[in-house]
Amino acid sequence: MPTILTHAVVPLMLGGALGRRVISRRLLAAGAVAAMLPDADVLAFKFHVAYADSFGHRGATHSMMFALLLAVAAALWHRRLNTTPWRAAGFVGLAALSHPLLDACTNGGLGVALWWPFSDARWFAAFRPIAVSPIGARFFSERGWHVLQSEFCWVWLPTAIIAAGIVAWRWTSKRT
Ligand SMILES: [Zn+2]
């Protein structure tokens, strides 16, 4: 996984750039949670579930099905999120899906079970520039520093550029 906070950064920056009228504050928070939630599966290690198992790390919670379930849940709770059902489903679903897609771009561990429950195959992207984060919070090592640099370069920076583009687009369209 990229570091858990890096997963949250993606929906926070992009949703924040869209503005509060499009993405309510609660929806933004829900998106951040949805982007981090798949890694709750590291608990599986505690229960001695093997990494490669469907319910091991990067298994079922890293699938399109899981993102879809979160999207449906968000649509059901759209009133609490101060938004419409479609917007809730779209934002939360995409935030959840961004997680396995980023994991699939890391250079270590196993791939993600994107097609679960139809297939248990673990999938990696063709381009994997992101240094894999060590499991557990050993960030204050040299490797941790290397991971943060890599995430900054391949996740934070591109996301910030897209977010800046969204803000610029909103700004110009408001003036015309
Ligand atoms: Zn993950």
Backbone and ligand atoms as CSV (ligand in chain L), in Angstrom:
chain,resi,resn,atom,element,x,y,z
A,1,MET,N,N,0.848,-1.198,0.000
A,1,MET,CA,C,0.000,0.000,0.000
A,1,MET,C,C,0.878,1.239,0.000
A,2,PRO,N,N,0.433,2.260,-0.725
A,2,PRO,CA,C,0.983,3.543,-0.316
A,2,PRO,C,C,0.534,3.792,1.130
A,3,THR,N,N,1.206,4.697,1.812
A,3,THR,CA,C,0.874,5.016,3.189
A,3,THR,C,C,-0.598,5.412,3.283
A,4,ILE,N,N,-1.233,5.017,4.366
A,4,ILE,CA,C,-2.679,5.198,4.509
A,4,ILE,C,C,-3.115,6.655,4.276
A,5,LEU,N,N,-2.327,7.611,4.745
A,5,LEU,CA,C,-2.709,9.020,4.569
A,5,LEU,C,C,-2.651,9.434,3.109
A,6,THR,N,N,-1.730,8.846,2.386
A,6,THR,CA,C,-1.627,9.163,0.966
A,6,THR,C,C,-2.898,8.745,0.233
A,7,HIS,N,N,-3.491,7.626,0.665
A,7,HIS,CA,C,-4.761,7.206,0.056
A,7,HIS,C,C,-5.842,8.262,0.291
A,8,ALA,N,N,-5.868,8.839,1.482
A,8,ALA,CA,C,-6.898,9.834,1.808
A,8,ALA,C,C,-6.685,11.140,1.053
A,9,VAL,N,N,-5.427,11.430,0.732
A,9,VAL,CA,C,-5.090,12.695,0.080
A,9,VAL,C,C,-5.793,12.834,-1.273
A,10,VAL,N,N,-5.929,11.722,-1.982
A,10,VAL,CA,C,-6.490,11.781,-3.337
A,10,VAL,C,C,-7.926,12.335,-3.327
A,11,PRO,N,N,-8.877,11.708,-2.599
A,11,PRO,CA,C,-10.223,12.302,-2.586
A,11,PRO,C,C,-10.271,13.655,-1.888
A,12,LEU,N,N,-9.435,13.864,-0.872
A,12,LEU,CA,C,-9.467,15.147,-0.162
A,12,LEU,C,C,-9.074,16.296,-1.081
A,13,MET,N,N,-7.990,16.107,-1.850
A,13,MET,CA,C,-7.538,17.183,-2.739
A,13,MET,C,C,-8.529,17.400,-3.876
A,14,LEU,N,N,-8.950,16.294,-4.521
A,14,LEU,CA,C,-9.812,16.437,-5.696
A,14,LEU,C,C,-11.203,16.914,-5.294
A,15,GLY,N,N,-11.754,16.312,-4.228
A,15,GLY,CA,C,-13.082,16.713,-3.744
A,15,GLY,C,C,-13.049,18.146,-3.234
A,16,GLY,N,N,-11.968,18.497,-2.529
A,16,GLY,CA,C,-11.820,19.855,-2.015
A,16,GLY,C,C,-11.760,20.863,-3.157
A,17,ALA,N,N,-11.069,20.475,-4.235
A,17,ALA,CA,C,-10.928,21.382,-5.383
A,17,ALA,C,C,-12.278,21.622,-6.061
A,18,LEU,N,N,-13.157,20.630,-6.019
A,18,LEU,CA,C,-14.478,20.785,-6.653
A,18,LEU,C,C,-15.357,21.774,-5.884
A,19,GLY,N,N,-14.997,22.009,-4.631
A,19,GLY,CA,C,-15.733,22.999,-3.850
A,19,GLY,C,C,-16.864,22.389,-3.041
A,20,ARG,N,N,-17.229,23.106,-1.995
A,20,ARG,CA,C,-18.203,22.560,-1.055
A,20,ARG,C,C,-19.602,22.427,-1.650
A,21,ARG,N,N,-19.882,23.220,-2.683
A,21,ARG,CA,C,-21.218,23.119,-3.254
A,21,ARG,C,C,-21.389,21.825,-4.059
A,22,VAL,N,N,-20.312,21.313,-4.572
A,22,VAL,CA,C,-20.373,20.047,-5.324
A,22,VAL,C,C,-20.161,18.877,-4.376
A,23,ILE,N,N,-19.116,18.952,-3.559
A,23,ILE,CA,C,-18.796,17.892,-2.608
A,23,ILE,C,C,-18.944,18.469,-1.194
A,24,SER,N,N,-19.996,18.072,-0.510
A,24,SER,CA,C,-20.225,18.598,0.839
A,24,SER,C,C,-19.094,18.156,1.768
A,25,ARG,N,N,-18.965,18.846,2.882
A,25,ARG,CA,C,-17.892,18.485,3.810
A,25,ARG,C,C,-18.003,17.042,4.285
A,26,ARG,N,N,-19.226,16.630,4.575
A,26,ARG,CA,C,-19.411,15.243,5.048
A,26,ARG,C,C,-19.092,14.242,3.961
A,27,LEU,N,N,-19.464,14.578,2.730
A,27,LEU,CA,C,-19.160,13.669,1.618
A,27,LEU,C,C,-17.643,13.573,1.430
A,28,LEU,N,N,-16.961,14.695,1.603
A,28,LEU,CA,C,-15.506,14.724,1.489
A,28,LEU,C,C,-14.883,13.797,2.540
A,29,ALA,N,N,-15.396,13.900,3.763
A,29,ALA,CA,C,-14.887,13.049,4.842
A,29,ALA,C,C,-15.174,11.578,4.546
A,30,ALA,N,N,-16.380,11.307,4.021
A,30,ALA,CA,C,-16.743,9.921,3.696
A,30,ALA,C,C,-15.819,9.377,2.607
A,31,GLY,N,N,-15.476,10.233,1.646
A,31,GLY,CA,C,-14.566,9.819,0.577
A,31,GLY,C,C,-13.193,9.470,1.127
A,32,ALA,N,N,-12.704,10.278,2.065
A,32,ALA,CA,C,-11.390,10.008,2.664
A,32,ALA,C,C,-11.406,8.672,3.410
A,33,VAL,N,N,-12.492,8.416,4.140
A,33,VAL,CA,C,-12.605,7.144,4.861
A,33,VAL,C,C,-12.663,5.979,3.874
A,34,ALA,N,N,-13.454,6.157,2.810
A,34,ALA,CA,C,-13.595,5.088,1.811
A,34,ALA,C,C,-12.255,4.767,1.148
A,35,ALA,N,N,-11.407,5.781,1.002
A,35,ALA,CA,C,-10.105,5.558,0.357
A,35,ALA,C,C,-9.132,4.840,1.291
A,36,MET,N,N,-9.337,4.980,2.600
A,36,MET,CA,C,-8.421,4.328,3.554
A,36,MET,C,C,-8.913,2.941,3.973
A,37,LEU,N,N,-10.247,2.791,3.941
A,37,LEU,CA,C,-10.874,1.589,4.499
A,37,LEU,C,C,-10.335,0.250,3.984
A,38,PRO,N,N,-10.037,0.127,2.674
A,38,PRO,CA,C,-9.568,-1.186,2.204
A,38,PRO,C,C,-8.399,-1.753,3.013
A,39,ASP,N,N,-7.554,-0.874,3.551
A,39,ASP,CA,C,-6.405,-1.397,4.288
A,39,ASP,C,C,-6.738,-1.860,5.707
A,40,ALA,N,N,-8.017,-1.788,6.085
A,40,ALA,CA,C,-8.423,-2.395,7.353
A,40,ALA,C,C,-8.148,-3.901,7.277
A,41,ASP,N,N,-7.934,-4.392,6.050
A,41,ASP,CA,C,-7.682,-5.826,5.883
A,41,ASP,C,C,-6.320,-6.271,6.427
A,42,VAL,N,N,-5.469,-5.345,6.844
A,42,VAL,CA,C,-4.207,-5.800,7.453
A,42,VAL,C,C,-4.491,-6.521,8.769
A,43,LEU,N,N,-5.709,-6.302,9.301
A,43,LEU,CA,C,-6.123,-7.044,10.495
A,43,LEU,C,C,-6.095,-8.547,10.236
A,44,ALA,N,N,-6.263,-8.910,8.964
A,44,ALA,CA,C,-6.273,-10.334,8.599
A,44,ALA,C,C,-4.985,-11.017,9.050
A,45,PHE,N,N,-3.876,-10.267,9.024
A,45,PHE,CA,C,-2.599,-10.854,9.461
A,45,PHE,C,C,-2.675,-11.288,10.923
A,46,LYS,N,N,-3.410,-10.495,11.705
A,46,LYS,CA,C,-3.573,-10.831,13.128
A,46,LYS,C,C,-4.288,-12.158,13.304
A,47,PHE,N,N,-5.217,-12.424,12.372
A,47,PHE,CA,C,-5.988,-13.669,12.461
A,47,PHE,C,C,-5.345,-14.779,11.632
A,48,HIS,N,N,-4.096,-14.553,11.248
A,48,HIS,CA,C,-3.306,-15.546,10.520
A,48,HIS,C,C,-3.919,-15.950,9.192
A,49,VAL,N,N,-4.631,-15.004,8.560
A,49,VAL,CA,C,-5.102,-15.251,7.202
A,49,VAL,C,C,-3.919,-14.953,6.276
A,50,ALA,N,N,-3.647,-15.857,5.344
A,50,ALA,CA,C,-2.479,-15.663,4.471
A,50,ALA,C,C,-2.692,-14.460,3.556
A,51,TYR,N,N,-1.603,-13.793,3.216
A,51,TYR,CA,C,-1.645,-12.622,2.332
A,51,TYR,C,C,-2.393,-12.956,1.036
A,52,ALA,N,N,-2.107,-14.121,0.476
A,52,ALA,CA,C,-2.672,-14.477,-0.822
A,52,ALA,C,C,-4.125,-14.935,-0.753
A,53,ASP,N,N,-4.660,-15.117,0.453
A,53,ASP,CA,C,-6.053,-15.547,0.610
A,53,ASP,C,C,-7.004,-14.453,0.102
A,54,SER,N,N,-8.244,-14.857,-0.298
A,54,SER,CA,C,-9.221,-13.855,-0.766
A,54,SER,C,C,-9.453,-12.776,0.280
A,55,PHE,N,N,-9.391,-13.177,1.549
A,55,PHE,CA,C,-9.625,-12.206,2.609
A,55,PHE,C,C,-8.323,-11.768,3.278
A,56,GLY,N,N,-7.212,-12.069,2.616
A,56,GLY,CA,C,-5.924,-11.572,3.087
A,56,GLY,C,C,-5.735,-10.132,2.635
A,57,HIS,N,N,-4.551,-9.576,2.924
A,57,HIS,CA,C,-4.260,-8.195,2.536
A,57,HIS,C,C,-4.328,-8.049,1.013
A,58,ARG,N,N,-4.922,-6.930,0.563
A,58,ARG,CA,C,-5.127,-6.640,-0.862
A,58,ARG,C,C,-6.069,-7.646,-1.531
A,59,GLY,N,N,-6.904,-8.264,-0.719
A,59,GLY,CA,C,-7.890,-9.224,-1.242
A,59,GLY,C,C,-9.223,-8.543,-1.508
A,60,ALA,N,N,-10.285,-9.126,-0.937
A,60,ALA,CA,C,-11.657,-8.695,-1.200
A,60,ALA,C,C,-11.886,-7.188,-1.037
A,61,THR,N,N,-11.261,-6.585,-0.041
A,61,THR,CA,C,-11.513,-5.144,0.179
A,61,THR,C,C,-10.847,-4.286,-0.894
A,62,HIS,N,N,-10.003,-4.893,-1.710
A,62,HIS,CA,C,-9.334,-4.148,-2.774
A,62,HIS,C,C,-9.955,-4.475,-4.135
A,63,SER,N,N,-11.262,-4.786,-4.128
A,63,SER,CA,C,-11.941,-5.163,-5.374
A,63,SER,C,C,-12.912,-4.074,-5.828
A,64,MET,N,N,-13.325,-4.172,-7.098
A,64,MET,CA,C,-14.338,-3.247,-7.607
A,64,MET,C,C,-15.664,-3.492,-6.881
A,65,MET,N,N,-15.895,-4.760,-6.499
A,65,MET,CA,C,-17.124,-5.092,-5.788
A,65,MET,C,C,-17.204,-4.334,-4.466
A,66,PHE,N,N,-16.082,-4.267,-3.743
A,66,PHE,CA,C,-16.056,-3.565,-2.461
A,66,PHE,C,C,-16.352,-2.073,-2.679
A,67,ALA,N,N,-15.749,-1.497,-3.724
A,67,ALA,CA,C,-15.995,-0.081,-4.020
A,67,ALA,C,C,-17.470,0.139,-4.351
A,68,LEU,N,N,-18.042,-0.824,-5.082
A,68,LEU,CA,C,-19.456,-0.728,-5.452
A,68,LEU,C,C,-20.345,-0.788,-4.206
A,69,LEU,N,N,-20.004,-1.682,-3.276
A,69,LEU,CA,C,-20.789,-1.802,-2.044
A,69,LEU,C,C,-20.735,-0.498,-1.243
A,70,LEU,N,N,-19.547,0.092,-1.159
A,70,LEU,CA,C,-19.426,1.367,-0.439
A,70,LEU,C,C,-20.226,2.465,-1.144
A,71,ALA,N,N,-20.228,2.418,-2.491
A,71,ALA,CA,C,-20.991,3.410,-3.258
A,71,ALA,C,C,-22.481,3.282,-2.952
A,72,VAL,N,N,-22.969,2.039,-2.906
A,72,VAL,CA,C,-24.392,1.807,-2.608
A,72,VAL,C,C,-24.708,2.287,-1.199
A,73,ALA,N,N,-23.818,1.964,-0.250
A,73,ALA,CA,C,-24.034,2.392,1.140
A,73,ALA,C,C,-24.087,3.920,1.214
A,74,ALA,N,N,-23.188,4.587,0.480
A,74,ALA,CA,C,-23.162,6.051,0.491
A,74,ALA,C,C,-24.451,6.614,-0.101
A,75,ALA,N,N,-24.953,5.964,-1.184
A,75,ALA,CA,C,-26.196,6.429,-1.800
A,75,ALA,C,C,-27.351,6.308,-0.803
A,76,LEU,N,N,-27.358,5.213,-0.056
A,76,LEU,CA,C,-28.427,5.011,0.935
A,76,LEU,C,C,-28.378,6.070,2.036
A,77,TRP,N,N,-27.153,6.486,2.368
A,77,TRP,CA,C,-26.989,7.473,3.451
A,77,TRP,C,C,-26.780,8.890,2.926
A,78,HIS,N,N,-27.225,9.138,1.669
A,78,HIS,CA,C,-26.905,10.445,1.055
A,78,HIS,C,C,-27.417,11.627,1.871
A,79,ARG,N,N,-28.537,11.464,2.555
A,79,ARG,CA,C,-29.056,12.608,3.330
A,79,ARG,C,C,-28.097,12.998,4.431
A,80,ARG,N,N,-27.547,11.985,5.088
A,80,ARG,CA,C,-26.573,12.276,6.152
A,80,ARG,C,C,-25.311,12.918,5.597
A,81,LEU,N,N,-25.032,12.637,4.340
A,81,LEU,CA,C,-23.833,13.205,3.722
A,81,LEU,C,C,-24.137,14.561,3.068
A,82,ASN,N,N,-25.353,15.052,3.255
A,82,ASN,CA,C,-25.778,16.349,2.696
A,82,ASN,C,C,-25.589,16.419,1.185
A,83,THR,N,N,-26.003,15.381,0.486
A,83,THR,CA,C,-25.805,15.394,-0.964
A,83,THR,C,C,-26.862,14.531,-1.643
A,84,THR,N,N,-26.757,14.401,-2.966
A,84,THR,CA,C,-27.709,13.570,-3.706
A,84,THR,C,C,-27.193,12.124,-3.739
A,85,PRO,N,N,-28.103,11.153,-3.985
A,85,PRO,CA,C,-27.656,9.752,-4.011
A,85,PRO,C,C,-26.564,9.501,-5.047
A,86,TRP,N,N,-26.708,10.080,-6.258
A,86,TRP,CA,C,-25.728,9.816,-7.310
A,86,TRP,C,C,-24.365,10.390,-6.975
A,87,ARG,N,N,-24.392,11.583,-6.415
A,87,ARG,CA,C,-23.125,12.220,-6.069
A,87,ARG,C,C,-22.421,11.441,-4.953
A,88,ALA,N,N,-23.223,11.005,-3.969
A,88,ALA,CA,C,-22.653,10.230,-2.860
A,88,ALA,C,C,-22.027,8.947,-3.393
A,89,ALA,N,N,-22.785,8.250,-4.245
A,89,ALA,CA,C,-22.293,6.979,-4.788
A,89,ALA,C,C,-21.050,7.203,-5.647
A,90,GLY,N,N,-21.093,8.215,-6.501
A,90,GLY,CA,C,-19.985,8.477,-7.410
A,90,GLY,C,C,-18.710,8.818,-6.671
A,91,PHE,N,N,-18.798,9.747,-5.731
A,91,PHE,CA,C,-17.584,10.205,-5.049
A,91,PHE,C,C,-16.999,9.117,-4.152
A,92,VAL,N,N,-17.872,8.489,-3.364
A,92,VAL,CA,C,-17.385,7.448,-2.435
A,92,VAL,C,C,-16.880,6.228,-3.221
A,93,GLY,N,N,-17.603,5.850,-4.274
A,93,GLY,CA,C,-17.191,4.700,-5.088
A,93,GLY,C,C,-15.832,4.933,-5.739
A,94,LEU,N,N,-15.636,6.125,-6.311
A,94,LEU,CA,C,-14.355,6.422,-6.967
A,94,LEU,C,C,-13.227,6.523,-5.943
A,95,ALA,N,N,-13.532,7.098,-4.778
A,95,ALA,CA,C,-12.515,7.198,-3.723
A,95,ALA,C,C,-12.073,5.792,-3.305
A,96,ALA,N,N,-13.054,4.893,-3.136
A,96,ALA,CA,C,-12.734,3.517,-2.729
A,96,ALA,C,C,-11.943,2.804,-3.826
A,97,LEU,N,N,-12.300,3.075,-5.079
A,97,LEU,CA,C,-11.620,2.409,-6.196
A,97,LEU,C,C,-10.195,2.937,-6.381
A,98,SER,N,N,-9.971,4.201,-6.010
A,98,SER,CA,C,-8.622,4.770,-6.161
A,98,SER,C,C,-7.616,3.986,-5.319
A,99,HIS,N,N,-8.091,3.405,-4.225
A,99,HIS,CA,C,-7.180,2.680,-3.330
A,99,HIS,C,C,-6.500,1.482,-4.017
A,100,PRO,N,N,-7.290,0.491,-4.505
A,100,PRO,CA,C,-6.608,-0.631,-5.175
A,100,PRO,C,C,-5.857,-0.211,-6.428
A,101,LEU,N,N,-6.324,0.830,-7.126
A,101,LEU,CA,C,-5.615,1.249,-8.333
A,101,LEU,C,C,-4.231,1.794,-7.973
A,102,LEU,N,N,-4.140,2.528,-6.860
A,102,LEU,CA,C,-2.819,3.010,-6.424
A,102,LEU,C,C,-1.955,1.859,-5.928
A,103,ASP,N,N,-2.579,0.961,-5.158
A,103,ASP,CA,C,-1.814,-0.202,-4.680
A,103,ASP,C,C,-1.226,-0.998,-5.849
A,104,ALA,N,N,-1.996,-1.064,-6.928
A,104,ALA,CA,C,-1.553,-1.846,-8.095
A,104,ALA,C,C,-0.353,-1.194,-8.779
A,105,CYS,N,N,-0.087,0.065,-8.435
A,105,CYS,CA,C,1.068,0.770,-9.020
A,105,CYS,C,C,2.268,0.751,-8.089
A,106,THR,N,N,2.230,-0.073,-7.029
A,106,THR,CA,C,3.389,-0.148,-6.132
A,106,THR,C,C,4.297,-1.292,-6.554
A,107,ASN,N,N,5.555,-1.189,-6.148
A,107,ASN,CA,C,6.562,-2.124,-6.658
A,107,ASN,C,C,6.805,-3.338,-5.750
A,108,GLY,N,N,5.879,-3.620,-4.851
A,108,GLY,CA,C,6.124,-4.767,-3.997
A,108,GLY,C,C,4.848,-5.385,-3.447
A,109,GLY,N,N,5.010,-6.477,-2.693
A,109,GLY,CA,C,3.855,-7.179,-2.131
A,109,GLY,C,C,3.159,-7.985,-3.214
A,110,LEU,N,N,1.884,-8.289,-2.983
A,110,LEU,CA,C,1.087,-8.987,-3.996
A,110,LEU,C,C,0.188,-7.967,-4.684
A,111,GLY,N,N,-0.335,-8.342,-5.841
A,111,GLY,CA,C,-1.262,-7.457,-6.543
A,111,GLY,C,C,-2.597,-7.383,-5.805
A,112,VAL,N,N,-3.546,-6.647,-6.393
A,112,VAL,CA,C,-4.860,-6.480,-5.761
A,112,VAL,C,C,-5.894,-7.402,-6.419
A,113,ALA,N,N,-6.846,-7.865,-5.597
A,113,ALA,CA,C,-7.883,-8.777,-6.110
A,113,ALA,C,C,-9.028,-7.961,-6.694
A,114,LEU,N,N,-8.732,-7.225,-7.760
A,114,LEU,CA,C,-9.676,-6.263,-8.329
A,114,LEU,C,C,-10.991,-6.913,-8.765
A,115,TRP,N,N,-10.916,-8.154,-9.236
A,115,TRP,CA,C,-12.103,-8.801,-9.807
A,115,TRP,C,C,-12.814,-9.717,-8.821
A,116,TRP,N,N,-12.374,-9.724,-7.551
A,116,TRP,CA,C,-13.077,-10.516,-6.556
A,116,TRP,C,C,-14.552,-10.124,-6.555
A,117,PRO,N,N,-15.536,-10.984,-6.387
A,117,PRO,CA,C,-15.448,-12.423,-6.118
A,117,PRO,C,C,-15.421,-13.283,-7.370
A,118,PHE,N,N,-15.315,-12.673,-8.556
A,118,PHE,CA,C,-15.353,-13.461,-9.793
A,118,PHE,C,C,-14.026,-14.150,-10.058
A,119,SER,N,N,-12.958,-13.527,-9.553
A,119,SER,CA,C,-11.645,-14.130,-9.710
A,119,SER,C,C,-10.792,-13.741,-8.508
A,120,ASP,N,N,-9.974,-14.660,-8.049
A,120,ASP,CA,C,-9.077,-14.367,-6.936
A,120,ASP,C,C,-7.722,-13.876,-7.422
A,121,ALA,N,N,-7.595,-13.754,-8.739
A,121,ALA,CA,C,-6.296,-13.369,-9.299
A,121,ALA,C,C,-5.866,-12.020,-8.749
A,122,ARG,N,N,-4.558,-11.892,-8.477
A,122,ARG,CA,C,-4.033,-10.619,-7.978
A,122,ARG,C,C,-3.448,-9.849,-9.155
A,123,TRP,N,N,-3.854,-8.599,-9.256
A,123,TRP,CA,C,-3.535,-7.798,-10.417
A,123,TRP,C,C,-2.570,-6.660,-10.093
A,124,PHE,N,N,-1.617,-6.431,-10.967
A,124,PHE,CA,C,-0.721,-5.277,-10.875
A,124,PHE,C,C,-0.869,-4.438,-12.139
A,125,ALA,N,N,-0.670,-3.132,-12.024
A,125,ALA,CA,C,-0.654,-2.274,-13.211
A,125,ALA,C,C,0.642,-2.524,-13.976
A,126,ALA,N,N,0.666,-2.117,-15.254
A,126,ALA,CA,C,1.861,-2.309,-16.064
A,126,ALA,C,C,2.975,-1.362,-15.618
A,127,PHE,N,N,2.565,-0.211,-15.094
A,127,PHE,CA,C,3.527,0.813,-14.675
A,127,PHE,C,C,3.478,0.908,-13.149
A,128,ARG,N,N,4.578,0.582,-12.473
A,128,ARG,CA,C,4.538,0.518,-11.006
A,128,ARG,C,C,5.662,1.337,-10.389
A,129,PRO,N,N,5.505,2.651,-10.424
A,129,PRO,CA,C,6.593,3.507,-9.935
A,129,PRO,C,C,6.601,3.718,-8.419
A,130,ILE,N,N,5.493,3.436,-7.724
A,130,ILE,CA,C,5.407,3.821,-6.304
A,130,ILE,C,C,6.111,2.789,-5.427
A,131,ALA,N,N,7.029,3.251,-4.586
A,131,ALA,CA,C,7.717,2.348,-3.658
A,131,ALA,C,C,6.702,1.827,-2.647
A,132,VAL,N,N,6.706,0.516,-2.423
A,132,VAL,CA,C,5.703,-0.067,-1.528
A,132,VAL,C,C,6.020,0.325,-0.088
A,133,SER,N,N,4.951,0.613,0.662
A,133,SER,CA,C,5.103,1.004,2.066
A,133,SER,C,C,5.226,-0.253,2.915
A,134,PRO,N,N,6.130,-0.252,3.898
A,134,PRO,CA,C,6.233,-1.434,4.748
A,134,PRO,C,C,4.936,-1.611,5.540
A,135,ILE,N,N,4.515,-2.859,5.752
A,135,ILE,CA,C,3.294,-3.104,6.522
A,135,ILE,C,C,3.604,-2.835,7.990
A,136,GLY,N,N,2.735,-2.101,8.645
A,136,GLY,CA,C,3.043,-1.634,9.996
A,136,GLY,C,C,3.695,-0.274,9.863
A,137,ALA,N,N,3.738,0.487,10.937
A,137,ALA,CA,C,4.150,1.887,10.818
A,137,ALA,C,C,5.634,2.072,11.083
A,138,ARG,N,N,6.466,1.560,10.199
A,138,ARG,CA,C,7.905,1.763,10.391
A,138,ARG,C,C,8.406,2.867,9.471
A,139,PHE,N,N,7.735,4.013,9.546
A,139,PHE,CA,C,8.023,5.078,8.599
A,139,PHE,C,C,9.315,5.813,8.915
A,140,PHE,N,N,9.743,5.745,10.168
A,140,PHE,CA,C,10.866,6.586,10.562
A,140,PHE,C,C,12.210,5.928,10.293
A,141,SER,N,N,12.175,5.005,9.361
A,141,SER,CA,C,13.422,4.374,8.927
A,141,SER,C,C,13.819,5.024,7.600
A,142,GLU,N,N,14.953,4.622,7.099
A,142,GLU,CA,C,15.389,5.168,5.822
A,142,GLU,C,C,14.421,4.745,4.716
A,143,ARG,N,N,13.929,3.536,4.826
A,143,ARG,CA,C,13.007,3.039,3.808
A,143,ARG,C,C,11.708,3.844,3.855
A,144,GLY,N,N,11.262,4.165,5.082
A,144,GLY,CA,C,10.055,4.984,5.237
A,144,GLY,C,C,10.211,6.317,4.516
A,145,TRP,N,N,11.368,6.914,4.630
A,145,TRP,CA,C,11.641,8.189,3.986
A,145,TRP,C,C,11.588,8.040,2.476
A,146,HIS,N,N,12.166,6.948,1.994
A,146,HIS,CA,C,12.158,6.661,0.567
A,146,HIS,C,C,10.712,6.516,0.067
A,147,VAL,N,N,9.876,5.829,0.847
A,147,VAL,CA,C,8.473,5.620,0.477
A,147,VAL,C,C,7.747,6.959,0.402
A,148,LEU,N,N,7.964,7.816,1.395
A,148,LEU,CA,C,7.291,9.112,1.403
A,148,LEU,C,C,7.694,9.960,0.193
A,149,GLN,N,N,8.970,9.920,-0.137
A,149,GLN,CA,C,9.434,10.677,-1.304
A,149,GLN,C,C,8.752,10.176,-2.567
A,150,SER,N,N,8.684,8.862,-2.671
A,150,SER,CA,C,8.090,8.247,-3.848
A,150,SER,C,C,6.594,8.580,-3.941
A,151,GLU,N,N,5.911,8.533,-2.812
A,151,GLU,CA,C,4.474,8.851,-2.813
A,151,GLU,C,C,4.243,10.316,-3.132
A,152,PHE,N,N,5.123,11.153,-2.638
A,152,PHE,CA,C,4.987,12.576,-2.910
A,152,PHE,C,C,5.088,12.821,-4.414
A,153,CYS,N,N,6.058,12.170,-5.005
A,153,CYS,CA,C,6.338,12.363,-6.413
A,153,CYS,C,C,5.248,11.763,-7.308
A,154,TRP,N,N,4.761,10.576,-6.965
A,154,TRP,CA,C,3.839,9.855,-7.855
A,154,TRP,C,C,2.377,9.974,-7.487
A,155,VAL,N,N,2.063,10.441,-6.279
A,155,VAL,CA,C,0.653,10.571,-5.890
A,155,VAL,C,C,0.310,12.019,-5.524
A,156,TRP,N,N,1.014,12.581,-4.538
A,156,TRP,CA,C,0.665,13.921,-4.068
A,156,TRP,C,C,0.786,14.949,-5.183
A,157,LEU,N,N,1.924,14.933,-5.860
A,157,LEU,CA,C,2.191,15.956,-6.868
A,157,LEU,C,C,1.199,15.889,-8.035
A,158,PRO,N,N,1.015,14.706,-8.661
A,158,PRO,CA,C,0.042,14.654,-9.768
A,158,PRO,C,C,-1.368,15.023,-9.311
A,159,THR,N,N,-1.754,14.566,-8.100
A,159,THR,CA,C,-3.093,14.897,-7.604
A,159,THR,C,C,-3.229,16.402,-7.402
A,160,ALA,N,N,-2.182,17.017,-6.847
A,160,ALA,CA,C,-2.222,18.469,-6.625
A,160,ALA,C,C,-2.330,19.215,-7.951
A,161,ILE,N,N,-1.658,18.705,-8.978
A,161,ILE,CA,C,-1.718,19.373,-10.294
A,161,ILE,C,C,-3.139,19.286,-10.862
A,162,ILE,N,N,-3.749,18.091,-10.746
A,162,ILE,CA,C,-5.129,17.941,-11.237
A,162,ILE,C,C,-6.065,18.855,-10.438
A,163,ALA,N,N,-5.867,18.874,-9.099
A,163,ALA,CA,C,-6.712,19.720,-8.241
A,163,ALA,C,C,-6.568,21.187,-8.635
A,164,ALA,N,N,-5.338,21.611,-8.907
A,164,ALA,CA,C,-5.114,23.005,-9.316
A,164,ALA,C,C,-5.820,23.286,-10.635
A,165,GLY,N,N,-5.807,22.285,-11.527
A,165,GLY,CA,C,-6.508,22.422,-12.805
A,165,GLY,C,C,-8.010,22.601,-12.592
A,166,ILE,N,N,-8.562,21.826,-11.661
A,166,ILE,CA,C,-10.002,21.931,-11.366
A,166,ILE,C,C,-10.327,23.324,-10.818
A,167,VAL,N,N,-9.486,23.791,-9.893
A,167,VAL,CA,C,-9.714,25.105,-9.295
A,167,VAL,C,C,-9.641,26.189,-10.372
A,168,ALA,N,N,-8.633,26.080,-11.249
A,168,ALA,CA,C,-8.478,27.077,-12.322
A,168,ALA,C,C,-9.693,27.053,-13.242
A,169,TRP,N,N,-10.174,25.866,-13.552
A,169,TRP,CA,C,-11.340,25.723,-14.430
A,169,TRP,C,C,-12.587,26.330,-13.771
A,170,ARG,N,N,-12.754,26.091,-12.481
A,170,ARG,CA,C,-13.907,26.665,-11.777
A,170,ARG,C,C,-13.831,28.181,-11.783
A,171,TRP,N,N,-12.626,28.661,-11.595
A,171,TRP,CA,C,-12.412,30.093,-11.498
A,171,TRP,C,C,-12.727,30.778,-12.819
A,172,THR,N,N,-12.239,30.188,-13.910
A,172,THR,CA,C,-12.482,30.815,-15.214
A,172,THR,C,C,-13.950,30.673,-15.620
A,173,SER,N,N,-14.556,29.528,-15.323
A,173,SER,CA,C,-15.962,29.355,-15.750
A,173,SER,C,C,-16.886,30.246,-14.926
A,174,LYS,N,N,-16.458,30.621,-13.718
A,174,LYS,CA,C,-17.270,31.503,-12.897
A,174,LYS,C,C,-17.261,32.912,-13.467
A,175,ARG,N,N,-16.143,33.281,-14.129
A,175,ARG,CA,C,-15.993,34.645,-14.602
A,175,ARG,C,C,-16.646,34.875,-15.971
A,176,THR,N,N,-16.960,33.788,-16.661
A,176,THR,CA,C,-17.557,33.975,-17.992
A,176,THR,C,C,-19.069,33.941,-17.899
L,1,ZN,ZN,ZN,-4.183,-1.320,0.212
